[in-house]
Amino acid sequence: MASTWDVDAALLAKLQADAQLVAIATDGIWFGETKATALKWVQVTQIDHGDEQMFETVAYETVLYQIVAIIQNTSAVPAINAGVRIHAVLTGLTRTTFTPANYVLMEVRRTTRIRYNERDKSNADLIWQHDGAQYELLLAPTG
């Protein structure tokens, strides 16, 4: 039975397998929240999902992810470098390299780029850099 939990797990594994991204995001690559003391991490969030019906069954599913590096630094360069790696990983996915259980990848699209910084709420001298994007994955369920 097809479940987008399998897609979530496969995507997280691909990001966590990228040595360059892991070297930048030293506090990890997480689905949702990370530990409170983290200073350099990548946050993966599934923000939307839809089914496209055909002949009374699901022909394909669309899953929208937001994947953002969050790094405490006055320089934007580390976050930008992480965003570049995120984009390389996502655009490098193919139906042969990305194989979540019970799905076949049809397409990956970047829909929105994300880049901003924000002052820390408890210490205005600290700056959090954010860089990444929203990516839409189109997948055909196989089981």
C-alpha positions in Angstrom: 0.0 0.0 0.0 1.4 3.4 -1.0 2.0 5.8 1.8 3.7 9.2 1.6 5.6 8.3 4.8 7.8 6.2 2.5 8.4 9.2 0.3 9.3 11.3 3.4 11.7 8.7 4.6 13.4 8.3 1.2 13.8 12.0 0.7 15.2 12.5 4.2 17.7 9.6 3.5 18.8 11.2 0.3 19.5 14.6 2.0 21.3 12.9 4.9 23.5 10.9 2.5 24.9 14.1 0.9 28.3 14.6 2.5 28.6 18.2 1.5 25.3 19.1 3.0 26.0 17.2 6.2 29.3 19.0 6.5 27.4 22.4 6.5 24.4 21.3 8.6 26.4 19.9 11.4 23.4 19.6 13.8 21.6 17.4 11.3 18.9 17.1 8.7 15.5 16.7 10.3 11.9 16.2 9.4 10.2 18.9 11.4 12.0 20.3 14.5 15.5 19.7 15.8 17.1 20.0 19.2 16.8 23.3 21.0 20.6 23.9 21.0 21.0 23.4 17.2 22.9 26.2 15.3 23.2 24.6 11.9 20.6 22.3 10.5 18.2 21.6 7.6 14.5 21.4 8.2 12.3 19.3 5.9 8.5 19.9 6.1 5.8 18.3 4.0 3.4 21.3 3.4 0.9 19.9 0.9 -0.2 16.7 -0.7 -2.8 15.9 -3.4 -4.1 12.9 -5.3 -5.0 13.0 -9.0 -7.7 10.4 -9.7 -8.0 8.5 -13.0 -10.3 5.6 -13.7 -11.4 5.5 -10.0 -7.9 5.1 -8.7 -5.0 7.4 -7.8 -3.0 8.0 -11.0 -0.3 10.2 -9.3 0.3 12.1 -6.1 1.8 15.5 -5.7 3.8 16.2 -2.6 5.1 19.7 -1.7 8.1 19.9 0.6 9.8 22.9 2.1 13.5 22.2 2.7 15.4 25.0 4.3 18.9 25.3 5.9 18.8 27.3 9.1 22.2 28.5 10.3 23.2 30.9 13.0 25.8 33.1 11.4 26.3 36.8 10.5 27.4 35.6 7.0 24.8 34.3 4.6 27.4 32.2 2.8 27.0 28.9 4.8 23.2 28.9 4.4 23.5 29.8 0.7 26.0 26.9 0.2 23.5 24.6 2.0 20.7 25.8 -0.2 22.8 25.1 -3.3 23.4 21.5 -2.0 19.7 21.0 -1.3 18.9 22.1 -4.8 21.6 19.8 -6.2 20.2 16.8 -4.3 16.6 17.5 -5.3 17.2 18.2 -9.0 19.5 15.1 -9.1 16.6 12.8 -8.2 15.5 10.5 -10.9 13.2 7.5 -11.1 16.3 5.2 -10.8 18.1 7.1 -8.0 15.0 7.9 -5.9 13.0 4.8 -5.2 10.6 5.1 -2.2 8.6 2.0 -1.5 5.5 1.7 -3.7 6.2 4.8 -5.8 7.8 5.8 -9.0 9.2 9.4 -9.3 7.8 11.2 -12.3 9.1 14.8 -11.8 10.7 17.2 -9.4 10.1 21.0 -9.6 11.3 23.9 -7.5 8.3 26.0 -7.0 9.5 28.7 -4.6 13.0 29.8 -3.6 13.5 30.8 0.1 16.1 33.2 1.3 15.9 35.5 4.4 17.6 36.2 7.7 16.1 37.1 11.1 17.4 38.4 14.4 17.3 36.0 17.3 14.4 36.8 19.6 16.4 36.6 22.8 19.7 38.0 21.6 19.6 40.7 18.8 23.3 40.2 18.2 22.6 36.7 16.7 21.4 36.3 13.2 19.6 33.2 11.7 20.2 32.7 8.0 17.6 30.7 6.0 18.1 29.3 2.5 16.3 26.6 0.6 13.2 26.2 -1.4 9.8 24.5 -1.9 9.9 21.4 -4.1 7.0 19.6 -5.7 7.5 15.9 -6.3 5.1 14.1 -8.7 4.9 10.4 -8.0 2.9 7.5 -9.3 1.9 4.9 -6.7 2.8 1.3 -7.6 1.2 -0.6 -4.8 
